[in-house]
Amino acid sequence: MRGALLSGSDLCYEERMKTWKRVLIGAMVLGSAVGCRRLIGGSPTAKTEDEKTLYTLGMLLGRNLGTFNLTADELELVKAGLSDMVMKRPHQVDLEKYGPKVDTLARTRAQAHVAVEKAQAKAFLDNAARESGAVQTPSGLVFRSTAPGTGASPTPTDRVTVQYEGKLVDGTVFDSSLKRGQPATFPLNGVIKCWTEGVGRMKIGEKAILTCPSDIAYGDGGRPPTIPGGATLIFDVELIKIEAAPPPPAPGANPMGMSMGQSPHGQPMQLGQPHGQPMQLHATPGGQPQQLQLKPPK
């Protein structure tokens, strides 16, 4: 989509560390940057610009390790392995044997956390459904209009322009067009089901809160590290504009004349990137929330 849902600086961190080797590389970069003594001896204070940048590197690495849901004691073990590797000290375990087990542990921890997320989400959804004016649909969506609009509602094939803010049930803001200062435009049938259904109930100028259970959001897989698996999401949305989808190109037409919401292969375009290229989250300047695609999970 043209109003990029994913703009920002160049340090990309959204893509999950899918292999143990990537985890190791990230840990080695951090360890060589901040030094073994600092990792073991407590938290130093970042004062200079370089020190603050290095501290941010640690934050990004830590966020990518969020899938493991580490305890304080487990984090100390991670620090020990990092220090031994960077300082080229003897290893306590065989890296080739235990390295591949990192992926297995990550999957196991993530799956266990899904059950926790869903248990917390159920109470939140029940409370949201009891709020004045709230409507819970058969899909599980809780829709609550907070300001009226006028005119017709969009159809799934329409393109809509919205301002929105997305939060987790703990109040963490993971995405906000308001803080970017630019509304988002996208085909309504190219986003998560909760948005297709919820925004489809709105009229131009209307504001609403969409509370989305994971089944119609990002499912058990989530969008680590920003959105945990099984997470219920809350969106404050204002519908600004509705545009009818352009007609499909005539047979044999140049594919560059395709409709805005489609990639050259006819698949829904991922929001925030032209030509349907995969989207990545970036560390944004000024501590702004991360900008997240609303593309439905596969």
C-alpha positions as CSV (number, residue, x, y, z in Angstrom):
1,M,0.0,0.0,0.0
2,R,1.2,3.5,-0.7
3,G,0.9,5.0,2.8
4,A,3.6,2.7,4.1
5,L,2.6,0.7,7.1
6,L,6.3,-0.1,7.4
7,S,8.5,2.8,7.0
8,G,11.3,3.8,9.3
9,S,15.1,3.5,9.7
10,D,17.3,0.8,8.3
11,L,17.7,-1.5,11.2
12,C,15.3,-4.4,10.4
13,Y,14.4,-6.8,13.2
14,E,10.9,-8.2,12.5
15,E,11.9,-11.4,10.8
16,R,12.1,-14.2,13.4
17,M,15.4,-15.8,14.1
18,K,14.3,-19.0,12.5
19,T,17.6,-20.9,12.9
20,W,20.0,-21.4,15.8
21,K,22.8,-20.1,13.6
22,R,21.0,-16.7,13.3
23,V,20.5,-16.6,17.0
24,L,24.2,-17.3,17.5
25,I,25.3,-14.6,15.0
26,G,23.1,-12.0,16.7
27,A,24.5,-12.9,20.1
28,M,28.1,-12.7,18.8
29,V,27.4,-9.3,17.3
30,L,26.0,-8.0,20.6
31,G,28.7,-9.6,22.7
32,S,31.6,-8.2,20.7
33,A,29.9,-4.8,20.7
34,V,29.3,-4.3,24.4
35,G,32.0,-6.6,25.9
36,C,31.9,-9.6,28.2
37,R,32.5,-7.7,31.4
38,R,29.4,-5.6,30.9
39,L,27.2,-8.6,30.1
40,I,28.2,-10.3,33.3
41,G,28.8,-7.3,35.6
42,G,25.4,-5.7,35.5
43,S,23.7,-3.1,33.3
44,P,25.9,-0.1,32.3
45,T,24.4,3.3,31.7
46,A,24.3,4.3,28.0
47,K,25.6,7.9,27.8
48,T,27.2,8.6,24.4
49,E,25.3,8.2,21.1
50,D,27.4,5.1,20.3
51,E,26.6,3.6,23.7
52,K,22.9,4.3,23.2
53,T,23.0,2.7,19.8
54,L,24.7,-0.4,21.2
55,Y,22.2,-0.6,24.0
56,T,19.5,-0.5,21.3
57,L,21.2,-3.4,19.6
58,G,20.8,-5.4,22.8
59,M,17.1,-4.4,23.0
60,L,16.6,-5.7,19.4
61,L,18.4,-8.9,20.1
62,G,16.4,-9.3,23.3
63,R,13.1,-8.7,21.5
64,N,14.0,-11.4,19.0
65,L,14.6,-13.8,21.9
66,G,11.1,-13.0,23.3
67,T,9.7,-16.3,21.9
68,F,11.7,-18.2,24.6
69,N,10.0,-16.4,27.5
70,L,13.2,-16.6,29.5
71,T,13.4,-16.5,33.2
72,A,16.1,-14.5,35.0
73,D,18.1,-17.6,35.6
74,E,17.7,-18.8,32.0
75,L,18.9,-15.4,30.8
76,E,22.1,-15.8,32.9
77,L,22.7,-19.0,31.0
78,V,22.3,-17.2,27.7
79,K,24.7,-14.6,28.8
80,A,27.2,-17.2,29.9
81,G,27.1,-18.9,26.5
82,L,27.4,-15.6,24.7
83,S,30.4,-14.6,26.8
84,D,32.2,-17.9,26.3
85,M,31.7,-17.8,22.6
86,V,32.8,-14.2,22.2
87,M,35.8,-14.5,24.5
88,K,36.8,-17.9,22.9
89,R,36.7,-19.7,26.2
90,P,36.0,-23.4,26.5
91,H,32.3,-24.3,25.8
92,Q,30.1,-26.1,28.3
93,V,28.2,-28.0,25.6
94,D,28.8,-29.2,22.0
95,L,27.5,-26.4,19.7
96,E,26.9,-28.7,16.8
97,K,24.8,-31.1,19.0
98,Y,22.8,-28.5,20.9
99,G,22.6,-25.7,18.3
100,P,19.7,-27.3,16.3
101,K,17.8,-27.8,19.6
102,V,17.3,-24.1,19.9
103,D,14.6,-24.1,17.2
104,T,12.8,-26.9,19.0
105,L,12.9,-25.1,22.3
106,A,11.6,-21.9,20.7
107,R,8.7,-23.8,19.1
108,T,7.9,-25.5,22.4
109,R,8.0,-22.3,24.4
110,A,5.9,-20.4,21.8
111,Q,3.2,-23.1,21.8
112,A,3.0,-23.1,25.6
113,H,2.6,-19.4,25.6
114,V,-0.3,-19.5,23.1
115,A,-2.4,-21.2,25.7
116,V,-1.6,-18.5,28.2
117,E,-2.4,-15.8,25.7
118,K,-5.7,-17.3,24.8
119,A,-6.7,-17.7,28.5
120,Q,-6.0,-14.0,29.1
121,A,-7.8,-13.1,25.9
122,K,-11.0,-14.9,26.8
123,A,-11.6,-12.7,29.8
124,F,-10.7,-9.6,27.9
125,L,-13.1,-10.5,25.0
126,D,-15.9,-11.3,27.5
127,N,-15.5,-7.9,29.1
128,A,-15.3,-6.1,25.8
129,A,-18.5,-7.8,24.6
130,R,-20.3,-6.5,27.8
131,E,-19.5,-2.9,27.1
132,S,-22.3,-0.5,26.2
133,G,-23.0,-0.6,22.4
134,A,-20.7,-3.6,21.8
135,V,-21.8,-6.3,19.3
136,Q,-20.1,-9.7,19.2
137,T,-20.4,-11.4,15.8
138,P,-20.4,-15.1,15.1
139,S,-16.7,-14.9,14.2
140,G,-15.8,-13.7,17.6
141,L,-15.2,-10.1,16.6
142,V,-16.4,-7.5,19.2
143,F,-17.4,-4.3,17.3
144,R,-18.2,-1.1,19.2
145,S,-18.9,2.1,17.3
146,T,-17.6,5.2,19.2
147,A,-18.6,7.9,16.7
148,P,-21.2,7.7,13.9
149,G,-20.5,8.0,10.2
150,T,-22.6,8.6,7.1
151,G,-23.2,6.9,3.8
152,A,-22.6,3.4,2.6
153,S,-20.3,0.8,4.1
154,P,-17.3,-0.6,2.1
155,T,-17.5,-4.0,0.3
156,P,-14.7,-6.5,0.6
157,T,-13.3,-5.5,-2.8
158,D,-13.2,-1.8,-2.1
159,R,-10.1,0.1,-1.1
160,V,-10.4,2.0,2.2
161,T,-8.4,4.8,3.8
162,V,-8.2,4.7,7.6
163,Q,-6.5,6.0,10.7
164,Y,-5.9,3.4,13.3
165,E,-4.0,2.3,16.3
166,G,-3.4,-1.4,17.3
167,K,-2.8,-2.6,20.8
168,L,-2.3,-5.8,22.7
169,V,-4.5,-6.7,25.6
170,D,-1.8,-5.3,28.0
171,G,-2.1,-1.9,26.3
172,T,1.2,-2.2,24.3
173,V,0.8,-0.2,21.1
174,F,2.3,-2.2,18.3
175,D,1.2,-0.1,15.3
176,S,-0.2,3.4,14.8
177,S,-1.0,5.4,11.7
178,L,-1.8,8.3,13.9
179,K,1.8,8.5,15.3
180,R,3.1,8.2,11.7
181,G,0.9,11.1,10.8
182,Q,-0.3,9.4,7.7
183,P,-3.5,7.3,7.1
184,A,-3.3,3.9,5.6
185,T,-5.0,2.8,2.4
186,F,-5.5,-0.9,1.4
187,P,-7.9,-3.3,-0.3
188,L,-10.3,-4.5,2.4
189,N,-10.1,-8.1,1.2
190,G,-6.3,-8.1,1.5
191,V,-6.0,-7.8,5.3
192,I,-6.8,-9.9,8.4
193,K,-10.4,-11.2,8.6
194,C,-11.1,-9.1,11.6
195,W,-10.5,-5.9,9.6
196,T,-12.4,-7.2,6.5
197,E,-15.4,-7.8,8.7
198,G,-15.1,-4.9,11.2
199,V,-14.2,-2.1,8.8
200,G,-16.9,-3.5,6.5
201,R,-19.5,-2.6,9.1
202,M,-18.4,1.1,9.2
203,K,-19.4,4.2,7.3
204,I,-17.3,7.1,6.2
205,G,-16.4,9.3,9.2
206,E,-17.2,6.5,11.7
207,K,-14.9,5.6,14.5
208,A,-15.0,2.1,16.1
209,I,-13.1,-0.3,18.3
210,L,-12.4,-3.7,16.9
211,T,-11.5,-6.4,19.4
212,C,-10.1,-9.3,17.4
213,P,-9.6,-12.8,18.7
214,S,-6.5,-14.5,17.3
215,D,-8.6,-16.8,15.1
216,I,-9.5,-13.8,12.9
217,A,-6.2,-12.0,13.4
218,Y,-2.8,-13.7,13.3
219,G,-3.7,-17.1,14.7
220,D,-1.4,-19.3,16.9
221,G,1.6,-18.2,14.9
222,G,1.3,-14.5,15.7
223,R,3.8,-12.1,14.2
224,P,6.8,-12.5,16.5
225,P,8.4,-10.5,18.0
226,T,5.7,-7.9,17.9
227,I,2.5,-10.0,18.2
228,P,2.6,-13.2,20.3
229,G,0.9,-16.3,19.0
230,G,-2.7,-16.6,20.1
231,A,-2.9,-12.8,20.9
232,T,-6.2,-10.9,20.9
233,L,-5.7,-7.5,19.3
234,I,-7.6,-4.2,19.8
235,F,-7.8,-1.6,17.0
236,D,-9.1,1.9,17.3
237,V,-10.2,2.7,13.7
238,E,-11.6,5.7,11.8
239,L,-12.8,5.2,8.3
240,I,-11.9,8.1,6.2
241,K,-12.5,7.2,2.6
242,I,-13.9,4.4,0.4
243,E,-12.9,3.8,-3.2
244,A,-14.3,1.2,-5.5
245,A,-11.7,-1.3,-6.8
246,P,-10.6,-0.6,-10.4
247,P,-11.8,-3.1,-13.0
248,P,-9.6,-6.1,-13.7
249,P,-7.3,-5.7,-16.7
250,A,-8.5,-6.9,-20.1
251,P,-7.1,-10.3,-21.1
252,G,-3.6,-9.9,-22.5
253,A,-3.1,-6.5,-20.9
254,N,0.2,-5.4,-19.5
255,P,0.4,-6.8,-15.9
256,M,1.8,-3.4,-14.8
257,G,-1.7,-2.1,-15.3
258,M,-3.0,-4.5,-12.6
259,S,-5.3,-3.3,-9.9
260,M,-3.5,-1.7,-7.0
261,G,-4.3,-4.4,-4.5
262,Q,-2.8,-7.3,-6.5
263,S,0.7,-8.5,-7.1
264,P,1.8,-9.6,-10.6
265,H,0.8,-13.2,-9.6
266,G,-2.7,-12.2,-8.6
267,Q,-2.0,-12.5,-4.8
268,P,-3.1,-9.8,-2.3
269,M,-0.5,-7.2,-2.0
270,Q,1.3,-7.0,1.4
271,L,0.6,-3.6,2.9
272,G,3.4,-1.2,3.0
273,Q,5.4,-2.5,0.1
274,P,5.0,-1.9,-3.6
275,H,4.8,-4.9,-6.0
276,G,3.8,-7.4,-3.3
277,Q,7.2,-7.7,-1.8
278,P,7.4,-9.2,1.7
279,M,7.3,-6.6,4.4
280,Q,9.6,-6.2,7.3
281,L,9.4,-4.3,10.6
282,H,11.9,-1.6,11.3
283,A,13.1,0.2,14.4
284,T,11.5,3.6,13.9
285,P,13.0,6.9,14.9
286,G,11.8,8.7,18.0
287,G,10.7,5.5,19.8
288,Q,7.5,5.3,17.7
289,P,5.5,2.1,17.7
290,Q,6.5,-0.5,15.1
291,Q,4.6,-0.5,11.9
292,L,2.9,-3.8,11.2
293,Q,1.5,-5.2,8.0
294,L,-2.2,-6.3,8.3
295,K,-1.7,-9.0,5.7
296,P,-3.6,-12.2,6.8
297,P,-1.5,-15.1,8.0
298,K,-0.9,-17.9,5.5
